[in-house]
């Protein structure tokens, strides 16, 4: 007869329950489901064996984090070992656990056979429903308070990680950047239409939206333009020819006259558009800095905005790292993919990767091939960025060079380097960088120590204390150094031989 014990993890502590007549219950699952809602019937099936409460909130959080990762803590191991019978009886016992990872960890640690299927989920559901009634001195209110407190601390601990590598900021900033591009575009078109009633010739001379808004703010009434305002026009357009053309057009314009109130409104609107465009530039710089912190290799491979769009579409950098290269290739073209699968047509070759410069530079025949190759390199770069502790751009530069070489291979036929060779070179470069950084840190520490010692000495002199004498380094002669080296060799290799003694004499003679 196998006996079933159930391990239940609560916010207040661990509980182990014994299930009576397990084999009969396993055969009658519908009756068990109905008994879950009735406390009297459920009490006859499930009996409490032991309950181990957590000492404080910190231990509760540590245990719940370990359980979520499938790790058996010392508290849980000791409690299970004490609560379940030992010896030959343990072989006939099955421990019911809610998580498959945790059950595997318990069997490995304690040698108890665990199960998470069959009648176990239904029994755990019943224990969860009647938990506050099964344990003495425990109420529904206290149970809810414990669960709420642990839930808050657990979610807070999951959110807390490296502040400098938060990919959520990239997702929000790229979404805002796209929205700003649309808004600035629509607003600048509105300015064009609005100001063109007064000065229609300006649209043909200045096609750029940003410069048009700046000129509309600067010119205001076209009749006020004179030779003195030519310098201001040149500063905005950065072209003397255009500035002269604007001045000439203002003198012979076909536009209607405009009131002061309308000009004021146009000027206010133009300032808003200019400020939005300036903020858009600042946001682009912020996105660049965040990408260098979070995903430097992906940034060097395909650029700031394409890399940020990939991360945003995947949901996070970890999700992007989990995707295979085939999924990254068609990210952003899901509708076209499912349409092609439904109609049995040609599947799309690229999604968001189309905005990369590599696909634009490739020929029409090679666009699909280079997008597949680029997606492969993007998956490698995202995985390196996600799982590396020290972020660096070495791998991104090497991967970018590989894509460049592949483009040359499609055009000229020059065989590029193998991936293993390139990765070895990148690893060597990374090791050299780490060594150089360590040396720089050591130098900085030494300089800081020297500065502090000098400051202390100057402060001591100011206070009237005598300056501390520097210890003179003992001058070691060449003979002594040679003797020391030879003696070191003899001690390392055992007793000195006759040949080494001859070497000593020769070195002494040469030194003299």
C-alpha positions as CSV (number, residue, x, y, z in Angstrom):
1,X,0.0,0.0,0.0
2,X,1.6,3.3,-1.1
3,X,0.8,6.2,1.1
4,X,0.4,9.7,-0.2
5,X,1.7,12.8,1.6
6,X,1.2,16.3,0.2
7,X,3.6,19.2,0.5
8,X,1.9,22.6,0.5
9,X,3.8,25.8,0.4
10,X,2.0,28.8,1.9
11,X,3.1,32.4,2.6
12,X,3.1,31.6,6.3
13,X,5.1,28.3,6.1
14,X,5.4,24.8,4.9
15,X,2.7,22.2,5.6
16,X,2.6,18.4,5.1
17,X,-0.7,16.6,4.9
18,X,-1.5,12.8,4.8
19,X,-4.1,11.6,2.3
20,X,-6.2,8.6,3.6
21,X,-7.1,5.8,1.2
22,X,-5.1,7.3,-1.6
23,X,-5.5,4.4,-4.1
24,X,-9.3,4.5,-3.8
25,X,-9.4,8.3,-4.1
26,X,-7.2,8.2,-7.2
27,X,-9.8,5.9,-8.9
28,X,-12.6,8.3,-8.0
29,X,-11.5,11.8,-9.2
30,X,-15.0,13.2,-9.7
31,X,-15.9,12.4,-6.1
32,X,-12.7,14.0,-4.9
33,X,-13.6,17.2,-6.9
34,X,-17.0,17.4,-5.3
35,X,-15.4,16.7,-1.8
36,X,-13.0,19.7,-2.3
37,X,-15.8,22.2,-1.6
38,X,-17.2,20.4,1.5
39,X,-14.9,20.8,4.6
40,X,-16.3,17.9,6.6
41,X,-15.8,15.4,3.7
42,X,-12.3,16.9,2.9
43,X,-11.3,16.6,6.6
44,X,-12.0,12.9,6.5
45,X,-9.7,12.5,3.4
46,X,-6.8,14.9,4.4
47,X,-5.1,15.1,7.8
48,X,-2.4,17.6,8.9
49,X,1.0,15.9,9.7
50,X,3.1,19.0,10.4
51,X,3.4,22.7,9.9
52,X,6.7,24.7,9.8
53,X,6.0,28.5,10.0
54,X,8.6,31.0,8.6
55,X,10.4,33.0,11.3
56,X,10.2,36.3,9.4
57,X,9.4,37.9,6.0
58,X,13.0,37.6,4.8
59,X,13.1,33.8,5.2
60,X,9.7,33.5,3.6
61,X,11.0,35.5,0.5
62,X,14.2,33.4,0.3
63,X,12.2,30.1,0.4
64,X,9.6,31.3,-2.1
65,X,12.3,32.4,-4.5
66,X,14.1,29.0,-4.2
67,X,10.8,27.2,-4.8
68,X,10.1,29.2,-7.9
69,X,13.5,28.2,-9.3
70,X,13.1,24.5,-8.2
71,X,15.7,24.6,-5.4
72,X,15.3,22.8,-2.1
73,X,16.3,25.0,0.9
74,X,17.7,23.7,4.2
75,X,14.5,24.7,6.0
76,X,12.4,22.6,3.6
77,X,14.8,19.7,3.5
78,X,14.9,19.4,7.3
79,X,11.1,19.8,7.6
80,X,10.3,17.1,5.0
81,X,13.0,14.8,6.5
82,X,11.4,15.1,10.0
83,X,7.8,14.9,8.9
84,X,7.9,11.9,6.7
85,X,8.6,8.4,8.2
86,X,12.2,7.1,7.7
87,X,13.6,3.6,7.0
88,X,11.7,1.0,5.0
89,X,8.4,2.9,5.3
90,X,9.8,5.7,3.2
91,X,10.0,3.4,0.1
92,X,6.2,3.0,0.2
93,X,5.5,6.8,0.4
94,X,4.8,9.2,-2.4
95,X,5.1,12.9,-1.8
96,X,2.8,15.1,-3.8
97,X,4.3,18.4,-5.0
98,X,2.7,21.2,-7.1
99,X,5.9,21.9,-9.2
100,X,7.7,19.3,-11.4
101,X,11.2,21.0,-10.9
102,X,10.7,21.0,-7.1
103,X,9.7,17.3,-7.1
104,X,12.8,16.4,-9.0
105,X,15.0,18.4,-6.6
106,X,13.4,16.7,-3.5
107,X,13.9,13.2,-4.9
108,X,17.5,14.0,-5.6
109,X,18.1,15.5,-2.2
110,X,16.1,13.1,0.1
111,X,15.5,10.1,-2.1
112,X,11.7,10.3,-1.8
113,X,9.5,9.5,-4.8
114,X,7.5,12.6,-5.7
115,X,4.5,13.1,-8.0
116,X,2.8,16.2,-9.4
117,X,0.1,14.5,-11.6
118,X,-3.1,12.4,-11.1
119,X,-5.0,13.2,-7.9
120,X,-2.3,15.4,-6.5
121,X,-3.4,18.7,-8.1
122,X,-7.0,18.2,-6.9
123,X,-5.9,17.5,-3.3
124,X,-3.6,20.6,-3.4
125,X,-6.5,22.7,-4.7
126,X,-8.6,21.5,-1.7
127,X,-5.8,22.3,0.8
128,X,-5.5,25.8,-0.7
129,X,-9.3,26.3,-0.4
130,X,-9.5,25.0,3.3
131,X,-6.0,25.9,4.5
132,X,-7.0,28.3,7.2
133,X,-9.4,25.7,8.6
134,X,-6.9,22.8,8.6
135,X,-4.3,24.6,10.8
136,X,-5.2,25.5,14.4
137,X,-4.9,29.2,15.3
138,X,-4.9,30.3,11.7
139,X,-7.7,32.5,10.2
140,X,-8.7,33.5,6.7
141,X,-7.7,37.1,7.5
142,X,-4.2,36.3,8.7
143,X,-3.7,34.0,5.7
144,X,-4.7,36.8,3.3
145,X,-2.3,39.3,5.1
146,X,0.6,36.8,4.8
147,X,-0.1,36.1,1.1
148,X,-0.4,39.8,0.3
149,X,2.9,40.8,2.1
150,X,4.8,38.0,0.5
151,X,3.3,38.7,-2.9
152,X,4.5,42.3,-2.8
153,X,8.0,41.5,-1.6
154,X,8.3,38.6,-4.2
155,X,7.2,40.8,-7.1
156,X,9.5,43.7,-5.9
157,X,12.5,41.3,-5.7
158,X,11.8,40.1,-9.2
159,X,11.7,43.6,-10.6
160,X,14.9,44.7,-8.8
161,X,17.9,44.0,-11.0
162,X,20.7,46.0,-12.7
163,X,19.4,49.5,-13.1
164,X,21.8,50.3,-16.0
165,X,20.5,47.4,-18.0
166,X,16.8,48.0,-18.0
167,X,15.4,47.2,-21.4
168,X,11.9,48.6,-20.5
169,X,13.3,52.1,-20.9
170,X,14.3,51.2,-24.5
171,X,10.8,49.8,-25.3
172,X,9.2,53.0,-24.0
173,X,11.6,55.4,-25.7
174,X,11.4,53.7,-29.1
175,X,7.6,53.8,-28.9
176,X,7.7,57.5,-28.0
177,X,10.2,58.2,-30.8
178,X,7.9,56.6,-33.4
179,X,5.0,58.6,-32.0
180,X,7.0,61.8,-32.1
181,X,8.0,61.2,-35.7
182,X,4.3,60.9,-36.7
183,X,3.3,64.0,-34.7
184,X,6.1,66.2,-35.9
185,X,5.4,65.2,-39.5
186,X,1.6,66.0,-39.2
187,X,2.3,69.3,-37.3
188,X,4.9,70.5,-39.8
189,X,2.4,69.7,-42.7
190,X,-0.2,71.8,-40.8
191,X,2.3,74.7,-40.6
192,X,3.0,74.5,-44.3
193,X,-0.6,74.7,-45.2
194,X,-1.3,77.5,-42.7
195,X,1.7,79.7,-43.5
196,X,1.4,79.1,-47.3
197,X,-1.7,81.4,-47.5
198,X,0.7,84.2,-46.6
199,X,4.0,83.1,-48.2
200,X,3.3,80.2,-50.8
201,X,6.7,80.4,-52.5
202,X,8.6,79.3,-49.3
203,X,7.3,75.7,-49.7
204,X,9.2,75.1,-53.0
205,X,12.4,76.8,-51.8
206,X,12.6,74.9,-48.4
207,X,11.3,71.3,-48.6
208,X,12.6,70.3,-45.1
209,X,9.9,70.5,-42.3
210,X,12.2,71.5,-39.5
211,X,13.8,74.4,-41.4
212,X,10.4,75.5,-42.7
213,X,9.1,75.8,-39.1
214,X,12.2,77.8,-38.1
215,X,11.8,80.1,-41.1
216,X,8.1,80.7,-40.4
217,X,9.0,81.7,-36.9
218,X,11.8,84.0,-38.0
219,X,10.1,85.6,-41.0
220,X,6.6,86.2,-39.6
221,X,5.3,88.9,-42.0
222,X,7.1,88.6,-45.3
223,X,6.8,92.3,-45.9
224,X,9.1,93.0,-43.0
225,X,12.0,91.1,-44.7
226,X,14.9,93.3,-45.8
227,X,18.6,93.0,-46.6
228,X,19.4,93.2,-42.8
229,X,17.6,89.9,-42.2
230,X,19.7,88.0,-44.8
231,X,22.2,86.9,-42.1
232,X,19.5,85.4,-40.0
233,X,18.1,83.5,-43.0
234,X,21.6,82.2,-43.8
235,X,22.0,80.9,-40.2
236,X,18.8,78.9,-40.5
237,X,19.1,77.5,-44.0
238,X,22.9,77.2,-43.9
239,X,22.9,78.2,-47.6
240,X,23.4,81.8,-48.9
241,X,21.7,80.9,-52.2
242,X,18.5,79.8,-50.5
243,X,18.5,82.8,-48.2
244,X,18.7,85.2,-51.2
245,X,16.0,83.2,-53.0
246,X,13.7,83.6,-50.0
247,X,14.4,87.3,-49.9
248,X,13.6,87.7,-53.6
249,X,10.5,85.6,-53.3
250,X,9.2,87.7,-50.4
251,X,9.3,90.9,-52.5
252,X,7.3,89.4,-55.3
253,X,5.0,87.0,-53.5
254,X,1.5,86.1,-54.5
255,X,0.3,85.4,-50.9
256,X,-2.5,87.2,-49.2
257,X,-2.0,89.7,-46.3
258,X,-2.3,88.3,-42.8
259,X,-3.4,89.9,-39.5
260,X,-1.2,90.2,-36.4
261,X,-3.3,87.7,-34.4
262,X,-3.0,85.1,-37.1
263,X,0.8,85.6,-37.2
264,X,1.0,85.2,-33.4
265,X,-0.8,81.9,-33.6
266,X,1.4,80.6,-36.4
267,X,4.5,81.7,-34.5
268,X,3.3,79.9,-31.3
269,X,2.6,76.8,-33.2
270,X,5.9,76.9,-35.0
271,X,7.8,77.2,-31.6
272,X,5.9,74.1,-30.4
273,X,6.9,72.1,-33.5
274,X,10.5,73.2,-33.2
275,X,10.6,72.3,-29.5
276,X,9.1,68.9,-30.3
277,X,11.7,68.3,-33.0
278,X,14.5,69.3,-30.6
279,X,13.1,66.9,-28.0
280,X,13.0,64.2,-30.6
281,X,16.8,64.7,-31.2
282,X,17.4,64.5,-27.4
283,X,15.3,61.3,-27.2
284,X,17.4,59.7,-30.0
285,X,20.6,60.5,-28.0
286,X,19.0,59.0,-24.9
287,X,18.0,55.8,-26.8
288,X,21.6,55.6,-28.1
289,X,23.1,55.8,-24.6
290,X,20.6,53.2,-23.3
291,X,21.3,50.8,-26.1
292,X,25.1,51.0,-25.4
293,X,24.3,50.0,-21.8
294,X,21.7,47.3,-22.4
295,X,22.6,45.8,-25.9
296,X,25.9,47.2,-27.2
297,X,26.6,44.3,-29.6
298,X,23.1,44.4,-31.1
299,X,23.5,48.2,-31.4
300,X,26.8,48.0,-33.3
301,X,25.5,45.3,-35.5
302,X,22.2,46.8,-36.8
303,X,22.0,50.3,-35.2
304,X,20.1,51.9,-32.4
305,X,16.6,52.1,-33.7
306,X,16.3,48.7,-35.5
307,X,17.8,47.0,-32.4
308,X,15.4,48.9,-30.1
309,X,12.4,47.9,-32.3
310,X,13.4,44.3,-32.2
311,X,13.6,44.4,-28.4
312,X,10.3,46.3,-28.2
313,X,8.6,43.8,-30.5
314,X,9.9,40.8,-28.6
315,X,8.8,42.3,-25.3
316,X,12.3,42.3,-23.6
317,X,15.9,41.5,-24.4
318,X,15.6,38.0,-22.7
319,X,12.6,37.2,-24.9
320,X,14.6,38.2,-28.0
321,X,17.6,36.1,-26.8
322,X,15.3,33.1,-26.5
323,X,14.0,33.5,-30.1
324,X,15.6,31.4,-32.9
325,X,17.1,33.2,-35.9
326,X,14.2,32.2,-38.1
327,X,11.7,34.0,-35.7
328,X,13.9,37.1,-35.6
329,X,14.1,37.2,-39.4
330,X,10.3,37.7,-39.7
331,X,9.6,39.8,-36.5
332,X,7.2,42.5,-37.5
333,X,5.8,40.6,-40.5
334,X,3.5,38.2,-38.6
335,X,0.4,39.2,-40.6
336,X,2.1,38.6,-43.9
337,X,3.4,35.2,-42.6
338,X,0.0,33.9,-41.5
339,X,-1.6,35.2,-44.7
340,X,1.0,33.4,-46.8
341,X,0.4,30.2,-44.7
342,X,-3.3,30.5,-45.1
343,X,-3.3,31.1,-48.9
344,X,-0.3,28.8,-49.4
345,X,1.8,31.6,-51.0
346,X,5.3,32.8,-50.5
347,X,6.3,33.5,-46.9
348,X,7.9,36.9,-46.1
349,X,11.7,37.2,-46.2
350,X,12.1,39.9,-43.6
351,X,10.2,42.0,-41.1
352,X,11.8,44.8,-39.0
353,X,15.2,43.8,-40.3
354,X,14.3,45.4,-43.7
355,X,15.1,48.8,-42.2
356,X,18.8,47.7,-41.7
357,X,21.3,49.1,-44.2
358,X,22.6,45.7,-45.1
359,X,19.4,44.6,-46.8
360,X,19.1,47.9,-48.7
361,X,22.7,47.4,-50.0
362,X,22.1,43.8,-51.1
363,X,20.9,42.9,-54.6
364,X,17.4,41.8,-55.3
365,X,18.4,38.2,-55.6
366,X,20.4,38.3,-52.3
367,X,18.0,40.2,-50.1
368,X,16.5,37.0,-48.6
369,X,19.8,35.4,-48.1
370,X,21.4,38.4,-46.4
371,X,18.3,38.8,-44.2
372,X,18.6,35.2,-43.0
373,X,22.3,35.6,-42.3
374,X,21.7,38.9,-40.5
375,X,19.0,37.4,-38.3
376,X,21.4,34.6,-37.4
377,X,24.0,37.3,-36.3
378,X,21.3,39.3,-34.4
379,X,20.3,36.2,-32.4
380,X,24.0,35.7,-31.4
381,X,24.4,39.3,-30.5
382,X,21.2,39.4,-28.4
383,X,22.3,36.3,-26.5
384,X,25.7,37.7,-25.7
385,X,24.2,41.0,-24.6
386,X,21.6,39.2,-22.4
387,X,23.8,36.7,-20.6
388,X,27.2,38.5,-20.5
389,X,28.1,40.1,-17.1
390,X,30.5,42.7,-18.6
391,X,28.9,44.4,-21.7
392,X,31.3,45.2,-24.6
393,X,31.0,46.0,-28.3
394,X,33.8,43.6,-29.5
395,X,31.4,40.8,-30.6
396,X,29.1,43.3,-32.3
397,X,32.0,44.7,-34.4
398,X,33.1,41.3,-35.4
399,X,29.6,40.2,-36.3
400,X,29.1,43.4,-38.4
401,X,32.3,42.7,-40.2
402,X,31.0,39.2,-40.9
403,X,27.9,40.5,-42.5
404,X,30.0,43.0,-44.6
405,X,32.2,40.1,-45.7
406,X,29.1,38.1,-46.7
407,X,27.8,41.0,-48.8
408,X,31.3,41.1,-50.6
409,X,31.0,37.3,-51.0
410,X,27.7,37.7,-52.9
411,X,29.2,40.4,-55.1
412,X,32.8,39.2,-55.8
413,X,32.9,35.6,-54.5
414,X,35.7,36.2,-51.9
415,X,35.3,33.5,-49.3
416,X,34.8,35.0,-45.8
417,X,36.3,33.8,-42.5
418,X,34.7,31.0,-40.6
419,X,32.6,31.8,-37.6
420,X,34.8,29.9,-35.1
421,X,37.9,31.9,-36.2
422,X,36.0,35.2,-35.8
423,X,34.7,34.3,-32.4
424,X,38.2,33.3,-31.2
425,X,39.6,36.6,-32.3
426,X,36.7,38.4,-30.5
427,X,37.5,36.5,-27.3
428,X,41.2,37.4,-27.5
429,X,40.3,41.0,-28.0
430,X,37.9,41.0,-25.1
431,X,40.6,39.4,-22.8
432,X,43.1,42.1,-23.8
433,X,40.5,44.8,-23.0
434,X,39.8,43.3,-19.6
435,X,43.5,43.2,-18.8
436,X,44.0,46.8,-19.9
437,X,41.0,48.0,-17.8
438,X,42.5,46.2,-14.8
439,X,45.8,47.9,-15.3
440,X,44.1,51.3,-15.6
441,X,42.2,50.7,-12.4
442,X,45.4,49.8,-10.6
443,X,47.1,52.9,-11.9
444,X,44.2,55.1,-10.7
445,X,44.2,53.5,-7.3
446,X,48.0,54.1,-7.0
447,X,47.5,57.7,-8.1
448,X,44.7,58.2,-5.6
449,X,46.9,56.8,-2.8
450,X,49.8,59.1,-3.8
451,X,47.4,62.1,-3.8
452,X,46.0,61.2,-0.4
453,X,49.5,60.7,1.1
454,X,50.6,64.0,-0.3
455,X,47.5,65.7,1.2
456,X,48.2,64.1,4.6
457,X,51.8,65.2,4.5
458,X,50.8,68.8,3.6
459,X,48.2,68.8,6.3
460,X,50.7,67.5,8.9
461,X,53.2,70.3,7.9
462,X,50.5,72.9,8.3
463,X,49.6,71.6,11.7
464,X,53.3,71.8,12.8
465,X,54.1,68.1,12.6
466,X,57.5,67.1,11.2
467,X,57.3,65.4,7.8
468,X,57.7,61.7,7.8
469,X,61.0,60.5,6.4
470,X,60.7,58.2,3.4
471,X,62.3,54.9,3.8
472,X,65.3,54.4,1.6
473,X,65.2,51.5,-0.7
474,X,68.1,49.1,-0.3
475,X,70.3,49.2,-3.4
476,X,70.9,45.6,-4.5
477,X,74.0,44.9,-6.5
478,X,74.0,42.9,-9.8
479,X,75.9,40.0,-8.1
480,X,73.3,39.7,-5.4
481,X,70.4,39.6,-7.8
482,X,72.2,36.9,-9.9
483,X,72.9,34.9,-6.7
484,X,69.2,35.2,-5.6
485,X,68.0,34.0,-9.0
486,X,70.4,31.0,-9.0
487,X,69.4,30.2,-5.4
488,X,65.7,30.3,-6.4
489,X,66.4,27.9,-9.3
490,X,68.2,25.5,-7.0
491,X,65.4,25.5,-4.4
492,X,62.7,25.0,-7.0
493,X,64.5,22.1,-8.8
494,X,65.9,20.4,-5.7
495,X,69.6,20.4,-4.7
496,X,72.0,22.4,-6.9
497,X,74.2,20.5,-9.3
498,X,77.8,21.2,-10.4
499,X,76.6,22.8,-13.6
500,X,74.6,25.5,-11.7
501,X,77.6,26.2,-9.5
502,X,79.7,26.9,-12.7
503,X,77.0,29.2,-14.0
504,X,77.2,31.1,-10.7
505,X,80.9,31.7,-11.1
506,X,80.5,32.8,-14.8
507,X,77.8,35.2,-13.9
508,X,79.9,36.7,-11.1
509,X,82.9,37.1,-13.4
510,X,80.7,38.8,-16.0
511,X,79.2,41.1,-13.4
512,X,82.7,42.1,-12.1
